[in-house]
Amino acid sequence: MQTLFSLLPFLIISSFQTVLSTTFTVINNCGYDVWPGVLANAGSSALDSTGFALAPGESRALFAPLPWSGRLWARTLCSADSSSGRFVCATGDCGSGAVACGGAGAVPPATLAEFTLGGAGTTDFYDVSLVDGFNLPVLVAPLGGAGAGCAATWCAADVNAVCPPELRVAAAGSAAVACKSACGAFGTARYCCSEEFGSPAACGPTPYSELFKTACPRAYSYAYDDASSTFTCPTAAVPGGGYAVTFCPETTSLEPKGGDRNPEATGLPSANGTMVFFGSANSAAGDVPYLHQFGGVFALR
């Protein structure tokens, strides 16, 4: 009995910590291998993995303690150097020389899934960002628990296919594998929203960011693109709660539940050969897309 009472505080704390966590389900729906990277922001704990491999169709669960903030992305065209053994990737490389990123972030260009979980205690904030450029399509969708009914966000178009030459990144002997942001390509204060352009009032969209926004209306296209690109959900610290992060999401079911289709998306290629149309992100209007699973593949309905 004495032993039980002495263990009780530990059991209570352990149970509390278990509940106060969110699950990321990271899914590779691409037709090729990807190597997801994970970076926790300053003040947040590193997750149980900072980088790993996913073959086509594979998924992996990661558990984030709350509160937590950080980002996930996919690295592509990766291999170990035959002479040095150093692990390198053509896109999204974190420079660690290994599969695990170990606290290093993605070298642009890379499509980012960004999260602040448990912000203000009860709210999650999440987005898909092209501020650092684009390398492949990404979907972020709340799952179950408190996430039921919350809006998904995504960039499902193949931005590489419409990337202008001055932003294009090509691997040896291949077509474009990534698309730089204008900030990454030119480094000027205007494109980077820095110096005299370091405020929302001074730094608006540019033709380059508008190209990204037309392709991916729900994603961040430049640093101050907050109004249409940040999504919130009650903190999903309940059984079944969490977020699916899908690389190369299915696009055949990207149809809104009501609301108008976005005519600006017309004519842009999607990742899986099906045109992507985007609906309203207004959950009050009942236009929130929701996630379905088809044989291990997640798609929006």
N, C-alpha and C positions, 0 to 999 in steps of 0.2 A: 504493500500500500504506500509506504514511504517513497519507494522508487517511482510509482505511478504519479504521485503528487509532484515529485521533483521533475518529472518529464513533461508535466502538463503545460507549463509555459512554452516549452519548445514545440509541442504538438500544436498549440494554438497559433503560434507564430508561423510555423510551417504551413498550416492550413490556410492562414490569411495570405501568405505570400503566394501560395498556389492559386488561390482565387484571383488575386490581383495581378493577372497576367493576360496578355493577348496573344493569340496564335496567328502567325503568318503562315499561310499555305502557299508555297512558292512552286509554280507549275511551269514546265516547259512544254508549250504547245507548238514550238517551232519544228521544222523538219530537219533540224541539225542540233548538235550538242551546244549547250550554253553553260557558262560558269557564273552563276549569280555571285555578286559581291554584296556585303552588308557593312555599313559604317554607322556606328552609334555616334551621335553628337556629343560634344563636351558635356559632362555631367550625367550622361546616361551609361548604363552598363553595357558592355559588349555582349552580344548574343552568343549562343553555344557554338555558332560557326560564323566566321567572317568571310567565307568563300568556299564554294563546293561545286561539283560538276552535276549537271542534269542532262541525261540523254533524252531524246524526243519521247514525250509522253510521261516522263518521270516527274515526281513532285517530292517536296520535303517540307516538313513542319518545323518552324522556329518559334520559340516562346520568348516573348518580350515582357520583362517585368515592368510594372507601371509605377510611376510615370516613365515614359521612354520617348526619345525622339531620335530620328536617324533616317537613313535612306537605303534602298535596295536597287540594284541594277543588274543587267546581264552583260557578261563579257563574251565576245565571239571570236572565232578563228584563233583559238588558243593552242599552244603546244609548248613543250619543253625544248629548249635549245640543245642540239645534239652534242655540242662541245662543253658548254658550261652547266647544262641541266637547269638553267634558269627558265622559269615559266613565264611566258609572255603571251599577250593577246593583241589582236589587231584593233579591236575596239573595246572600250571600257576598262582597259588595263589599269590595275591599281599600283603597279610599280613595285610590288612586294617581292617579285621573283618566285612566288609560290602560289598554289591554288588558294590558300587562305590569304586574305588581304591584310589581316593583322593590324587594323586601325588606319589603313590608308584608303582614300577615296578613289573614285573613278577619274581617270584622265579623260577630259572631254575629247570628242563628243560622246555622250551617252545619255540615253533616256532614263530618267530617275523616277522612282516611286518614293515619295517623301512622306514622313509620318511624324506627328506629335501626338502621342497617346496619353490620355489622362490629363490633357491641358485644362487648367482651371478646375482640376479635380474630377470632372465628370464628362468632359468632351474630348473627342478625338478630332484632329485635323489631318487631312491627307490630300495629296495632289499627285498628278503626273506632270513632270516638268521637262520642257525642252530648252530651258534657259542655258544649259550646258550642251545643247545640241541633241541629236537623235542618232541612235544606232539600230534599234528595233522597236516594234510595237509593244505596248504594255497596257494591261488592264488592272485596275485596283477596284475590288468589289468587297463591301462588307458582307460577312457571312453570319447568319444565325444570331441568336441571343439578342443583345441590344442593337446589333447591326441590321436586323430584319427591317426592311423598308427604307434603309438609308440609300442614298444615291451612289452609283458607281461612277468612276471617272476613268478615262482611257485615252490613249492615242493609238488607234488601230490602223491608220493609213500608213502606207509605205512611203515615208517622207523622202527616203533615199531616191526614189524614182522621180521625184519632182525637185530635187535639190539642185540649185544653180551651180555651175562649174566652180565659181569662186569659193563655195562652201563645201564642195564635195571632197570626201575622203575615199580613196580607192586602194584596195589591196593589190598586190602584184598579180597581174593577169586576170583581174576580175572587174566587175562593175562597181559602182559606189557601194561601200559597206557602212558608211556613216555620213552624217551631214552636220557640219559645224554650225554653231550659232554665229551671228554677225560679230558678237563680242569676241568669240574665240578666233574668228578668222582675221579680224582687223584690229582688235584691241583698243579701240578709241573710246573716249569717255561717253560719247553719244550712244554708242551701241552697248556699252557696259553699264550704263546708268551710274556713272561715277563722277567725281569732282563736281563741276557745276550742274551736272545732270543727275545728281544723286538724290532725287526726291521724286515722288509720283507726279507732282505738278510739272517738273522739268523734263521728265523722261517718259515720253509716250511711245506708242508703237512705231515701228519702222517698216518699210516694204519687206524686209527680211523676216521680221517677227510676224507680220501679217501673213506671209506665206505659210509659216508654221501654224498660225491660228486658223487659217482656212482649212488646212489639212486636218488639224486636231483641235476643234473648237473648245474642248473641255480642258485642254492641257495648258500649262504656263508656257507662254511664247517669249516673254521677256521678264525682267526682274519685278516689275510692278503690275503684272497682269493678274492681280489678286481677285478682282470682282467676279470673274467668270471661271476661276480656276481652283479656288480653295473650297474643299468640301468638309462638312462636319457630320459627326455621328455621336450618339451617346457612347461613352467609353464601353467597349465590348468586353468587360471583365466578368463574363458570366460563362457557364458551360455552353460550348458551341459557338461562342462569339469569336470574332477574329476577322482577318482580311485575306482574300485570295489575291496574290500577285501573279498574273499570268503573262508570260512572254509569248508573243505572237498569238493573241486571243482569236478564237473563232469570230468571224464577222457576219456569218449568215443570219444570226439572230439579233443583230444590232438594230432592232426596231423599237421605237418608243411605245409606251402604253398610252397612246393618245398624244395630242400636240402635233405641231407641224414638223415635217422633216426640214433639215437645214439645207437650203439650196446651195450654199457655198461649198458643200462637200461634193457636189456633183462633178464627176469627171476625174476625181482623184483615185488613184489605185489603192487597193487595200492589201493587207499582208497576205491574205489567202485567196486572192483572185475574185473576191466578191465586193461590190461597191458598198461603202459604209455610209449610212445616213444617221444623223444625230437628232435626238429629240430634246425637249425641254428638260432642264435640270431642276425644275420647280416641283418639289415633292408635294407641296400643298395642292398643286393642280392635278396630282395623280399621275405625273409624267415620269416617275422615277423608274429607270430600267432596273431589272432585278436579275439575279444570277441563277442559272440552271446548270445542272451537271448532266452531261450526256456521255456515259461510258468513260468517265474519268476526264473528259474535256469540259472546261467551263465556258459557257457562252452567255451572252445577255439576251433576255427576252424583253 
